[in-house]
Amino acid sequence: MNKVITCNWYHYVDFDGFHTIEMEFINNVTGVVCWKMYKAETRKKVQAKAKREETRIVNKAMRIYK
């Protein structure tokens, strides 16, 4: 089974002191690349937001391309 969506995370702390995660979604079927950015005051909160979004997008892609 080939991966439909590849997700890469880039975590850093920006100049305002917010933890930021940039997520790169690569659709392996169509070749489309999409970027999303999430910010929160703590690392735990921003990771929760990013995991929630990653799960939502991967599940949606699996429904479409399966």
mmCIF file of the N, C-alpha and C atoms, coordinates in Angstrom:
data_MODEL
# 
_entry.id   MODEL 
# 
loop_
_atom_site.group_PDB 
_atom_site.id 
_atom_site.type_symbol 
_atom_site.label_atom_id 
_atom_site.label_alt_id 
_atom_site.label_comp_id 
_atom_site.label_asym_id 
_atom_site.label_entity_id 
_atom_site.label_seq_id 
_atom_site.pdbx_PDB_ins_code 
_atom_site.Cartn_x 
_atom_site.Cartn_y 
_atom_site.Cartn_z 
_atom_site.occupancy 
_atom_site.B_iso_or_equiv 
_atom_site.pdbx_formal_charge 
_atom_site.auth_seq_id 
_atom_site.auth_comp_id 
_atom_site.auth_asym_id 
_atom_site.auth_atom_id 
_atom_site.pdbx_PDB_model_num 
ATOM 1   N N  . MET A 1 1  ? 0.834   -1.175 0.000  1.00 0.00 ? 1  MET A N  1 
ATOM 2   C CA . MET A 1 1  ? 0.000   0.000  0.000  1.00 0.00 ? 1  MET A CA 1 
ATOM 3   C C  . MET A 1 1  ? 0.884   1.245  0.000  1.00 0.00 ? 1  MET A C  1 
ATOM 4   N N  . ASN A 1 2  ? 0.660   2.122  -0.939 1.00 0.00 ? 2  ASN A N  1 
ATOM 5   C CA . ASN A 1 2  ? 1.427   3.358  -1.023 1.00 0.00 ? 2  ASN A CA 1 
ATOM 6   C C  . ASN A 1 2  ? 0.808   4.435  -0.140 1.00 0.00 ? 2  ASN A C  1 
ATOM 7   N N  . LYS A 1 3  ? 1.647   5.335  0.341  1.00 0.00 ? 3  LYS A N  1 
ATOM 8   C CA . LYS A 1 3  ? 1.148   6.449  1.146  1.00 0.00 ? 3  LYS A CA 1 
ATOM 9   C C  . LYS A 1 3  ? 0.443   7.451  0.242  1.00 0.00 ? 3  LYS A C  1 
ATOM 10  N N  . VAL A 1 4  ? -0.739  7.856  0.631  1.00 0.00 ? 4  VAL A N  1 
ATOM 11  C CA . VAL A 1 4  ? -1.492  8.842  -0.137 1.00 0.00 ? 4  VAL A CA 1 
ATOM 12  C C  . VAL A 1 4  ? -1.012  10.243 0.210  1.00 0.00 ? 4  VAL A C  1 
ATOM 13  N N  . ILE A 1 5  ? -0.811  10.516 1.493  1.00 0.00 ? 5  ILE A N  1 
ATOM 14  C CA . ILE A 1 5  ? -0.387  11.833 1.974  1.00 0.00 ? 5  ILE A CA 1 
ATOM 15  C C  . ILE A 1 5  ? 0.891   11.680 2.788  1.00 0.00 ? 5  ILE A C  1 
ATOM 16  N N  . THR A 1 6  ? 1.850   12.557 2.525  1.00 0.00 ? 6  THR A N  1 
ATOM 17  C CA . THR A 1 6  ? 3.050   12.647 3.348  1.00 0.00 ? 6  THR A CA 1 
ATOM 18  C C  . THR A 1 6  ? 2.977   13.967 4.101  1.00 0.00 ? 6  THR A C  1 
ATOM 19  N N  . CYS A 1 7  ? 3.258   13.921 5.398  1.00 0.00 ? 7  CYS A N  1 
ATOM 20  C CA . CYS A 1 7  ? 3.184   15.122 6.221  1.00 0.00 ? 7  CYS A CA 1 
ATOM 21  C C  . CYS A 1 7  ? 4.529   15.344 6.910  1.00 0.00 ? 7  CYS A C  1 
ATOM 22  N N  . ASN A 1 8  ? 5.100   16.528 6.726  1.00 0.00 ? 8  ASN A N  1 
ATOM 23  C CA . ASN A 1 8  ? 6.354   16.906 7.371  1.00 0.00 ? 8  ASN A CA 1 
ATOM 24  C C  . ASN A 1 8  ? 6.083   18.056 8.338  1.00 0.00 ? 8  ASN A C  1 
ATOM 25  N N  . TRP A 1 9  ? 6.641   17.958 9.542  1.00 0.00 ? 9  TRP A N  1 
ATOM 26  C CA . TRP A 1 9  ? 6.470   18.980 10.574 1.00 0.00 ? 9  TRP A CA 1 
ATOM 27  C C  . TRP A 1 9  ? 7.763   19.763 10.739 1.00 0.00 ? 9  TRP A C  1 
ATOM 28  N N  . TYR A 1 10 ? 7.640   21.078 10.894 1.00 0.00 ? 10 TYR A N  1 
ATOM 29  C CA . TYR A 1 10 ? 8.778   21.949 11.196 1.00 0.00 ? 10 TYR A CA 1 
ATOM 30  C C  . TYR A 1 10 ? 8.391   22.778 12.421 1.00 0.00 ? 10 TYR A C  1 
ATOM 31  N N  . HIS A 1 11 ? 9.065   22.542 13.550 1.00 0.00 ? 11 HIS A N  1 
ATOM 32  C CA . HIS A 1 11 ? 8.737   23.222 14.804 1.00 0.00 ? 11 HIS A CA 1 
ATOM 33  C C  . HIS A 1 11 ? 9.816   24.232 15.141 1.00 0.00 ? 11 HIS A C  1 
ATOM 34  N N  . TYR A 1 12 ? 9.389   25.434 15.546 1.00 0.00 ? 12 TYR A N  1 
ATOM 35  C CA . TYR A 1 12 ? 10.326  26.446 16.002 1.00 0.00 ? 12 TYR A CA 1 
ATOM 36  C C  . TYR A 1 12 ? 9.604   27.426 16.913 1.00 0.00 ? 12 TYR A C  1 
ATOM 37  N N  . VAL A 1 13 ? 10.369  28.230 17.621 1.00 0.00 ? 13 VAL A N  1 
ATOM 38  C CA . VAL A 1 13 ? 9.822   29.294 18.458 1.00 0.00 ? 13 VAL A CA 1 
ATOM 39  C C  . VAL A 1 13 ? 10.095  30.602 17.732 1.00 0.00 ? 13 VAL A C  1 
ATOM 40  N N  . ASP A 1 14 ? 9.027   31.362 17.456 1.00 0.00 ? 14 ASP A N  1 
ATOM 41  C CA . ASP A 1 14 ? 9.215   32.601 16.702 1.00 0.00 ? 14 ASP A CA 1 
ATOM 42  C C  . ASP A 1 14 ? 9.604   33.753 17.622 1.00 0.00 ? 14 ASP A C  1 
ATOM 43  N N  . PHE A 1 15 ? 9.776   34.938 17.059 1.00 0.00 ? 15 PHE A N  1 
ATOM 44  C CA . PHE A 1 15 ? 10.274  36.097 17.806 1.00 0.00 ? 15 PHE A CA 1 
ATOM 45  C C  . PHE A 1 15 ? 9.296   36.607 18.860 1.00 0.00 ? 15 PHE A C  1 
ATOM 46  N N  . ASP A 1 16 ? 8.007   36.286 18.712 1.00 0.00 ? 16 ASP A N  1 
ATOM 47  C CA . ASP A 1 16 ? 7.003   36.697 19.695 1.00 0.00 ? 16 ASP A CA 1 
ATOM 48  C C  . ASP A 1 16 ? 6.928   35.759 20.888 1.00 0.00 ? 16 ASP A C  1 
ATOM 49  N N  . GLY A 1 17 ? 7.698   34.676 20.853 1.00 0.00 ? 17 GLY A N  1 
ATOM 50  C CA . GLY A 1 17 ? 7.685   33.713 21.932 1.00 0.00 ? 17 GLY A CA 1 
ATOM 51  C C  . GLY A 1 17 ? 6.667   32.605 21.752 1.00 0.00 ? 17 GLY A C  1 
ATOM 52  N N  . PHE A 1 18 ? 5.957   32.600 20.636 1.00 0.00 ? 18 PHE A N  1 
ATOM 53  C CA . PHE A 1 18 ? 4.985   31.551 20.364 1.00 0.00 ? 18 PHE A CA 1 
ATOM 54  C C  . PHE A 1 18 ? 5.676   30.343 19.750 1.00 0.00 ? 18 PHE A C  1 
ATOM 55  N N  . HIS A 1 19 ? 5.198   29.169 20.137 1.00 0.00 ? 19 HIS A N  1 
ATOM 56  C CA . HIS A 1 19 ? 5.660   27.940 19.494 1.00 0.00 ? 19 HIS A CA 1 
ATOM 57  C C  . HIS A 1 19 ? 4.896   27.827 18.178 1.00 0.00 ? 19 HIS A C  1 
ATOM 58  N N  . THR A 1 20 ? 5.614   27.549 17.112 1.00 0.00 ? 20 THR A N  1 
ATOM 59  C CA . THR A 1 20 ? 5.016   27.495 15.790 1.00 0.00 ? 20 THR A CA 1 
ATOM 60  C C  . THR A 1 20 ? 5.359   26.172 15.128 1.00 0.00 ? 20 THR A C  1 
ATOM 61  N N  . ILE A 1 21 ? 4.353   25.585 14.503 1.00 0.00 ? 21 ILE A N  1 
ATOM 62  C CA . ILE A 1 21 ? 4.571   24.385 13.699 1.00 0.00 ? 21 ILE A CA 1 
ATOM 63  C C  . ILE A 1 21 ? 4.080   24.685 12.295 1.00 0.00 ? 21 ILE A C  1 
ATOM 64  N N  . GLU A 1 22 ? 4.962   24.473 11.333 1.00 0.00 ? 22 GLU A N  1 
ATOM 65  C CA . GLU A 1 22 ? 4.582   24.552 9.935  1.00 0.00 ? 22 GLU A CA 1 
ATOM 66  C C  . GLU A 1 22 ? 4.494   23.126 9.425  1.00 0.00 ? 22 GLU A C  1 
ATOM 67  N N  . MET A 1 23 ? 3.393   22.815 8.780  1.00 0.00 ? 23 MET A N  1 
ATOM 68  C CA . MET A 1 23 ? 3.181   21.467 8.275  1.00 0.00 ? 23 MET A CA 1 
ATOM 69  C C  . MET A 1 23 ? 3.133   21.504 6.753  1.00 0.00 ? 23 MET A C  1 
ATOM 70  N N  . GLU A 1 24 ? 3.858   20.582 6.157  1.00 0.00 ? 24 GLU A N  1 
ATOM 71  C CA . GLU A 1 24 ? 3.880   20.454 4.705  1.00 0.00 ? 24 GLU A CA 1 
ATOM 72  C C  . GLU A 1 24 ? 3.153   19.156 4.350  1.00 0.00 ? 24 GLU A C  1 
ATOM 73  N N  . PHE A 1 25 ? 2.060   19.279 3.612  1.00 0.00 ? 25 PHE A N  1 
ATOM 74  C CA . PHE A 1 25 ? 1.310   18.115 3.171  1.00 0.00 ? 25 PHE A CA 1 
ATOM 75  C C  . PHE A 1 25 ? 1.606   17.886 1.699  1.00 0.00 ? 25 PHE A C  1 
ATOM 76  N N  . ILE A 1 26 ? 2.040   16.682 1.364  1.00 0.00 ? 26 ILE A N  1 
ATOM 77  C CA . ILE A 1 26 ? 2.343   16.335 -0.018 1.00 0.00 ? 26 ILE A CA 1 
ATOM 78  C C  . ILE A 1 26 ? 1.382   15.233 -0.431 1.00 0.00 ? 26 ILE A C  1 
ATOM 79  N N  . ASN A 1 27 ? 0.561   15.522 -1.438 1.00 0.00 ? 27 ASN A N  1 
ATOM 80  C CA . ASN A 1 27 ? -0.361  14.534 -1.975 1.00 0.00 ? 27 ASN A CA 1 
ATOM 81  C C  . ASN A 1 27 ? 0.413   13.699 -2.980 1.00 0.00 ? 27 ASN A C  1 
ATOM 82  N N  . ASN A 1 28 ? 0.665   12.441 -2.660 1.00 0.00 ? 28 ASN A N  1 
ATOM 83  C CA . ASN A 1 28 ? 1.468   11.576 -3.509 1.00 0.00 ? 28 ASN A CA 1 
ATOM 84  C C  . ASN A 1 28 ? 0.729   11.109 -4.757 1.00 0.00 ? 28 ASN A C  1 
ATOM 85  N N  . VAL A 1 29 ? -0.585  11.288 -4.801 1.00 0.00 ? 29 VAL A N  1 
ATOM 86  C CA . VAL A 1 29 ? -1.372  10.887 -5.970 1.00 0.00 ? 29 VAL A CA 1 
ATOM 87  C C  . VAL A 1 29 ? -1.325  11.976 -7.031 1.00 0.00 ? 29 VAL A C  1 
ATOM 88  N N  . THR A 1 30 ? -1.558  13.228 -6.614 1.00 0.00 ? 30 THR A N  1 
ATOM 89  C CA . THR A 1 30 ? -1.625  14.328 -7.576 1.00 0.00 ? 30 THR A CA 1 
ATOM 90  C C  . THR A 1 30 ? -0.357  15.175 -7.608 1.00 0.00 ? 30 THR A C  1 
ATOM 91  N N  . GLY A 1 31 ? 0.472   15.093 -6.580 1.00 0.00 ? 31 GLY A N  1 
ATOM 92  C CA . GLY A 1 31 ? 1.696   15.884 -6.530 1.00 0.00 ? 31 GLY A CA 1 
ATOM 93  C C  . GLY A 1 31 ? 1.525   17.285 -5.957 1.00 0.00 ? 31 GLY A C  1 
ATOM 94  N N  . VAL A 1 32 ? 0.359   17.601 -5.435 1.00 0.00 ? 32 VAL A N  1 
ATOM 95  C CA . VAL A 1 32 ? 0.080   18.919 -4.876 1.00 0.00 ? 32 VAL A CA 1 
ATOM 96  C C  . VAL A 1 32 ? 0.727   19.046 -3.494 1.00 0.00 ? 32 VAL A C  1 
ATOM 97  N N  . VAL A 1 33 ? 1.319   20.220 -3.221 1.00 0.00 ? 33 VAL A N  1 
ATOM 98  C CA . VAL A 1 33 ? 1.937   20.506 -1.927 1.00 0.00 ? 33 VAL A CA 1 
ATOM 99  C C  . VAL A 1 33 ? 1.158   21.641 -1.265 1.00 0.00 ? 33 VAL A C  1 
ATOM 100 N N  . CYS A 1 34 ? 0.820   21.450 0.011  1.00 0.00 ? 34 CYS A N  1 
ATOM 101 C CA . CYS A 1 34 ? 0.062   22.449 0.766  1.00 0.00 ? 34 CYS A CA 1 
ATOM 102 C C  . CYS A 1 34 ? 0.783   22.702 2.088  1.00 0.00 ? 34 CYS A C  1 
ATOM 103 N N  . TRP A 1 35 ? 0.850   23.966 2.512  1.00 0.00 ? 35 TRP A N  1 
ATOM 104 C CA . TRP A 1 35 ? 1.484   24.346 3.780  1.00 0.00 ? 35 TRP A CA 1 
ATOM 105 C C  . TRP A 1 35 ? 0.434   24.905 4.720  1.00 0.00 ? 35 TRP A C  1 
ATOM 106 N N  . LYS A 1 36 ? 0.525   24.533 5.991  1.00 0.00 ? 36 LYS A N  1 
ATOM 107 C CA . LYS A 1 36 ? -0.334  25.082 7.045  1.00 0.00 ? 36 LYS A CA 1 
ATOM 108 C C  . LYS A 1 36 ? 0.557   25.471 8.219  1.00 0.00 ? 36 LYS A C  1 
ATOM 109 N N  . MET A 1 37 ? 0.164   26.527 8.937  1.00 0.00 ? 37 MET A N  1 
ATOM 110 C CA . MET A 1 37 ? 0.953   26.999 10.073 1.00 0.00 ? 37 MET A CA 1 
ATOM 111 C C  . MET A 1 37 ? 0.040   27.135 11.293 1.00 0.00 ? 37 MET A C  1 
ATOM 112 N N  . TYR A 1 38 ? 0.538   26.682 12.430 1.00 0.00 ? 38 TYR A N  1 
ATOM 113 C CA . TYR A 1 38 ? -0.198  26.749 13.686 1.00 0.00 ? 38 TYR A CA 1 
ATOM 114 C C  . TYR A 1 38 ? 0.686   27.375 14.745 1.00 0.00 ? 38 TYR A C  1 
ATOM 115 N N  . LYS A 1 39 ? 0.086   28.242 15.579 1.00 0.00 ? 39 LYS A N  1 
ATOM 116 C CA . LYS A 1 39 ? 0.814   28.905 16.659 1.00 0.00 ? 39 LYS A CA 1 
ATOM 117 C C  . LYS A 1 39 ? 0.056   28.719 17.967 1.00 0.00 ? 39 LYS A C  1 
ATOM 118 N N  . ALA A 1 40 ? 0.809   28.598 19.052 1.00 0.00 ? 40 ALA A N  1 
ATOM 119 C CA . ALA A 1 40 ? 0.223   28.524 20.387 1.00 0.00 ? 40 ALA A CA 1 
ATOM 120 C C  . ALA A 1 40 ? 1.288   28.950 21.394 1.00 0.00 ? 40 ALA A C  1 
ATOM 121 N N  . GLU A 1 41 ? 0.856   29.173 22.616 1.00 0.00 ? 41 GLU A N  1 
ATOM 122 C CA . GLU A 1 41 ? 1.766   29.647 23.652 1.00 0.00 ? 41 GLU A CA 1 
ATOM 123 C C  . GLU A 1 41 ? 2.692   28.555 24.170 1.00 0.00 ? 41 GLU A C  1 
ATOM 124 N N  . THR A 1 42 ? 2.262   27.303 24.117 1.00 0.00 ? 42 THR A N  1 
ATOM 125 C CA . THR A 1 42 ? 3.099   26.205 24.602 1.00 0.00 ? 42 THR A CA 1 
ATOM 126 C C  . THR A 1 42 ? 3.277   25.161 23.505 1.00 0.00 ? 42 THR A C  1 
ATOM 127 N N  . ARG A 1 43 ? 4.327   24.386 23.649 1.00 0.00 ? 43 ARG A N  1 
ATOM 128 C CA . ARG A 1 43 ? 4.606   23.331 22.667 1.00 0.00 ? 43 ARG A CA 1 
ATOM 129 C C  . ARG A 1 43 ? 3.499   22.274 22.667 1.00 0.00 ? 43 ARG A C  1 
ATOM 130 N N  . LYS A 1 44 ? 3.001   21.945 23.837 1.00 0.00 ? 44 LYS A N  1 
ATOM 131 C CA . LYS A 1 44 ? 1.964   20.923 23.962 1.00 0.00 ? 44 LYS A CA 1 
ATOM 132 C C  . LYS A 1 44 ? 0.677   21.332 23.229 1.00 0.00 ? 44 LYS A C  1 
ATOM 133 N N  . LYS A 1 45 ? 0.291   22.594 23.355 1.00 0.00 ? 45 LYS A N  1 
ATOM 134 C CA . LYS A 1 45 ? -0.925  23.078 22.702 1.00 0.00 ? 45 LYS A CA 1 
ATOM 135 C C  . LYS A 1 45 ? -0.786  23.101 21.184 1.00 0.00 ? 45 LYS A C  1 
ATOM 136 N N  . VAL A 1 46 ? 0.369   23.527 20.702 1.00 0.00 ? 46 VAL A N  1 
ATOM 137 C CA . VAL A 1 46 ? 0.549   23.605 19.251 1.00 0.00 ? 46 VAL A CA 1 
ATOM 138 C C  . VAL A 1 46 ? 0.654   22.209 18.651 1.00 0.00 ? 46 VAL A C  1 
ATOM 139 N N  . GLN A 1 47 ? 1.247   21.269 19.366 1.00 0.00 ? 47 GLN A N  1 
ATOM 140 C CA . GLN A 1 47 ? 1.305   19.895 18.872 1.00 0.00 ? 47 GLN A CA 1 
ATOM 141 C C  . GLN A 1 47 ? -0.084  19.276 18.806 1.00 0.00 ? 47 GLN A C  1 
ATOM 142 N N  . ALA A 1 48 ? -0.934  19.581 19.772 1.00 0.00 ? 48 ALA A N  1 
ATOM 143 C CA . ALA A 1 48 ? -2.300  19.062 19.758 1.00 0.00 ? 48 ALA A CA 1 
ATOM 144 C C  . ALA A 1 48 ? -3.060  19.594 18.545 1.00 0.00 ? 48 ALA A C  1 
ATOM 145 N N  . LYS A 1 49 ? -2.908  20.884 18.253 1.00 0.00 ? 49 LYS A N  1 
ATOM 146 C CA . LYS A 1 49 ? -3.550  21.461 17.074 1.00 0.00 ? 49 LYS A CA 1 
ATOM 147 C C  . LYS A 1 49 ? -3.051  20.796 15.797 1.00 0.00 ? 49 LYS A C  1 
ATOM 148 N N  . ALA A 1 50 ? -1.744  20.619 15.697 1.00 0.00 ? 50 ALA A N  1 
ATOM 149 C CA . ALA A 1 50 ? -1.151  20.050 14.483 1.00 0.00 ? 50 ALA A CA 1 
ATOM 150 C C  . ALA A 1 50 ? -1.554  18.586 14.308 1.00 0.00 ? 50 ALA A C  1 
ATOM 151 N N  . LYS A 1 51 ? -1.559  17.810 15.372 1.00 0.00 ? 51 LYS A N  1 
ATOM 152 C CA . LYS A 1 51 ? -1.958  16.405 15.274 1.00 0.00 ? 51 LYS A CA 1 
ATOM 153 C C  . LYS A 1 51 ? -3.412  16.276 14.846 1.00 0.00 ? 51 LYS A C  1 
ATOM 154 N N  . ARG A 1 52 ? -4.262  17.139 15.394 1.00 0.00 ? 52 ARG A N  1 
ATOM 155 C CA . ARG A 1 52 ? -5.681  17.128 15.043 1.00 0.00 ? 52 ARG A CA 1 
ATOM 156 C C  . ARG A 1 52 ? -5.856  17.414 13.550 1.00 0.00 ? 52 ARG A C  1 
ATOM 157 N N  . GLU A 1 53 ? -5.148  18.407 13.043 1.00 0.00 ? 53 GLU A N  1 
ATOM 158 C CA . GLU A 1 53 ? -5.245  18.771 11.631 1.00 0.00 ? 53 GLU A CA 1 
ATOM 159 C C  . GLU A 1 53 ? -4.665  17.677 10.730 1.00 0.00 ? 53 GLU A C  1 
ATOM 160 N N  . GLU A 1 54 ? -3.544  17.090 11.135 1.00 0.00 ? 54 GLU A N  1 
ATOM 161 C CA . GLU A 1 54 ? -2.938  16.024 10.346 1.00 0.00 ? 54 GLU A CA 1 
ATOM 162 C C  . GLU A 1 54 ? -3.898  14.834 10.226 1.00 0.00 ? 54 GLU A C  1 
ATOM 163 N N  . THR A 1 55 ? -4.510  14.441 11.325 1.00 0.00 ? 55 THR A N  1 
ATOM 164 C CA . THR A 1 55 ? -5.461  13.328 11.316 1.00 0.00 ? 55 THR A CA 1 
ATOM 165 C C  . THR A 1 55 ? -6.643  13.641 10.413 1.00 0.00 ? 55 THR A C  1 
ATOM 166 N N  . ARG A 1 56 ? -7.157  14.861 10.489 1.00 0.00 ? 56 ARG A N  1 
ATOM 167 C CA . ARG A 1 56 ? -8.307  15.253 9.679  1.00 0.00 ? 56 ARG A CA 1 
ATOM 168 C C  . ARG A 1 56 ? -7.980  15.174 8.186  1.00 0.00 ? 56 ARG A C  1 
ATOM 169 N N  . ILE A 1 57 ? -6.835  15.696 7.788  1.00 0.00 ? 57 ILE A N  1 
ATOM 170 C CA . ILE A 1 57 ? -6.460  15.725 6.376  1.00 0.00 ? 57 ILE A CA 1 
ATOM 171 C C  . ILE A 1 57 ? -6.137  14.326 5.854  1.00 0.00 ? 57 ILE A C  1 
ATOM 172 N N  . VAL A 1 58 ? -5.434  13.527 6.636  1.00 0.00 ? 58 VAL A N  1 
ATOM 173 C CA . VAL A 1 58 ? -5.098  12.169 6.201  1.00 0.00 ? 58 VAL A CA 1 
ATOM 174 C C  . VAL A 1 58 ? -6.367  11.333 6.054  1.00 0.00 ? 58 VAL A C  1 
ATOM 175 N N  . ASN A 1 59 ? -7.297  11.433 6.997  1.00 0.00 ? 59 ASN A N  1 
ATOM 176 C CA . ASN A 1 59 ? -8.548  10.681 6.903  1.00 0.00 ? 59 ASN A CA 1 
ATOM 177 C C  . ASN A 1 59 ? -9.358  11.103 5.684  1.00 0.00 ? 59 ASN A C  1 
ATOM 178 N N  . LYS A 1 60 ? -9.386  12.393 5.411  1.00 0.00 ? 60 LYS A N  1 
ATOM 179 C CA . LYS A 1 60 ? -10.112 12.900 4.238  1.00 0.00 ? 60 LYS A CA 1 
ATOM 180 C C  . LYS A 1 60 ? -9.488  12.358 2.950  1.00 0.00 ? 60 LYS A C  1 
ATOM 181 N N  . ALA A 1 61 ? -8.175  12.356 2.861  1.00 0.00 ? 61 ALA A N  1 
ATOM 182 C CA . ALA A 1 61 ? -7.493  11.856 1.669  1.00 0.00 ? 61 ALA A CA 1 
ATOM 183 C C  . ALA A 1 61 ? -7.724  10.362 1.494  1.00 0.00 ? 61 ALA A C  1 
ATOM 184 N N  . MET A 1 62 ? -7.725  9.619  2.586  1.00 0.00 ? 62 MET A N  1 
ATOM 185 C CA . MET A 1 62 ? -7.967  8.180  2.495  1.00 0.00 ? 62 MET A CA 1 
ATOM 186 C C  . MET A 1 62 ? -9.381  7.878  2.007  1.00 0.00 ? 62 MET A C  1 
ATOM 187 N N  . ARG A 1 63 ? -10.362 8.698  2.398  1.00 0.00 ? 63 ARG A N  1 
ATOM 188 C CA . ARG A 1 63 ? -11.731 8.505  1.908  1.00 0.00 ? 63 ARG A CA 1 
ATOM 189 C C  . ARG A 1 63 ? -11.809 8.798  0.417  1.00 0.00 ? 63 ARG A C  1 
ATOM 190 N N  . ILE A 1 64 ? -11.084 9.803  -0.051 1.00 0.00 ? 64 ILE A N  1 
ATOM 191 C CA . ILE A 1 64 ? -11.150 10.213 -1.449 1.00 0.00 ? 64 ILE A CA 1 
ATOM 192 C C  . ILE A 1 64 ? -10.409 9.234  -2.359 1.00 0.00 ? 64 ILE A C  1 
ATOM 193 N N  . TYR A 1 65 ? -9.195  8.842  -1.987 1.00 0.00 ? 65 TYR A N  1 
ATOM 194 C CA . TYR A 1 65 ? -8.337  8.082  -2.888 1.00 0.00 ? 65 TYR A CA 1 
ATOM 195 C C  . TYR A 1 65 ? -8.346  6.576  -2.673 1.00 0.00 ? 65 TYR A C  1 
ATOM 196 N N  . LYS A 1 66 ? -9.146  6.057  -1.770 1.00 0.00 ? 66 LYS A N  1 
ATOM 197 C CA . LYS A 1 66 ? -9.217  4.597  -1.563 1.00 0.00 ? 66 LYS A CA 1 
ATOM 198 C C  . LYS A 1 66 ? -10.336 4.009  -2.346 1.00 0.00 ? 66 LYS A C  1 
# 
